[in-house]
Amino acid sequence: MPDMTRAEGRDEFRQARSFGAAADAYERGRPSYPPEAVAWLVPQDARTVVDVGAGTGKLTRALRAPGREVVAVEPSIGMREQFSHVLPDMRVLDGTGESIPLPDASVDVLVCAQAWHWVNPDRAVPEAARVLRPGGRLGLVWNFRDVSVPWVAELDRILRDCAAAPTNARQVEHVGAPFGPVERQDFRWSHPVSAGEVVDMVASRSYVITLEPAAREELLSRVRTLLDAERPAEMPYVTECHRAELAAR
Ligand SMILES: C[S@@+](CC[C@H](N)C(=O)[O-])C[C@H]1O[C@@H](n2cnc3c(N)ncnc32)[C@H](O)[C@@H]1O
């Protein structure tokens, strides 16, 4: 069992470790990240990049660049298996944000996509500072569904009715010394989707995976009814990015 995380309450810990059970739905239903966001987070000349909480590698695959080494770190065996199935040529290691299996000062950029809310920042911030080279960069990113679009707001209402979503506080404010100030930038974009992919996106949420089967089926059936009525072709997202530089020693 990897190190405990912020999610030390039983339900949250169960949710943090639940993703592997729906790794295939995760891979089918979750979006990638827009190239402008990746470029804002990772300088073009970064030679070594680690993606912590990499899941099935949604961000990892977008980090590839000529002459760059990209390593993924992921605690869930189910997610690591799916990662290796989809990205057989990329390295994925067993680890967490609190315990990264890489040497000191070995990485130019550490990114964490849709996962920093699961870590214990009291341990993950010093651990990021340990593996980064002086002057290296920490990048945190989340995709949020754009609820200013009416059918997306309705989808969110259905999710809130049926399942207790975790608060997912971003914990960005916990990134302090030895990192410098945290900068933020948002990117608005849309991801083409089929109805089946929206259902997979819902089914791969930790708080849906851990529902009782009947409650889960009821939720998915309400989502299907909404999709039958709306027939969306795209899911609109706002990608929220944060970056901070490690002080040069
Ligand atoms: C919502 S998924 C994000 C996956 C991927 N980064 C993406 O953008 O699609 C959250 C991931 O964080 C992982 N996770 C949970 N607790 C973690 C921890 N303490 N440190 C690192 N990753 C963790 C989960 O196993 C899961 O794969």
The ligand as an ORCA input file, in Angstrom:
! r2SCAN-3c Opt
* xyz 0 1
  C      -8.573     11.993    -11.551
  S      -7.214     10.902    -11.773
  C      -6.096     11.856    -12.813
  C      -5.272     11.012    -13.724
  C      -4.461     11.750    -14.787
  N      -3.462     12.602    -14.204
  C      -5.357     12.566    -15.716
  O      -5.151     13.753    -15.823
  O      -6.257     11.968    -16.321
  C      -6.425     10.999    -10.194
  C      -5.235     10.053    -10.096
  O      -4.540     10.354     -8.887
  C      -4.085      9.131     -8.351
  N      -3.791      9.363     -6.917
  C      -4.574      9.180     -5.842
  N      -3.889      9.505     -4.728
  C      -2.648      9.918     -5.127
  C      -1.477     10.374     -4.449
  N      -1.434     10.506     -3.136
  N      -0.380     10.699     -5.185
  C      -0.406     10.596     -6.533
  N      -1.487     10.167     -7.226
  C      -2.591      9.835     -6.525
  C      -5.224      8.168     -8.635
  O      -4.810      6.812     -8.565
  C      -5.640      8.586    -10.040
  O      -4.958      7.880    -11.049
*
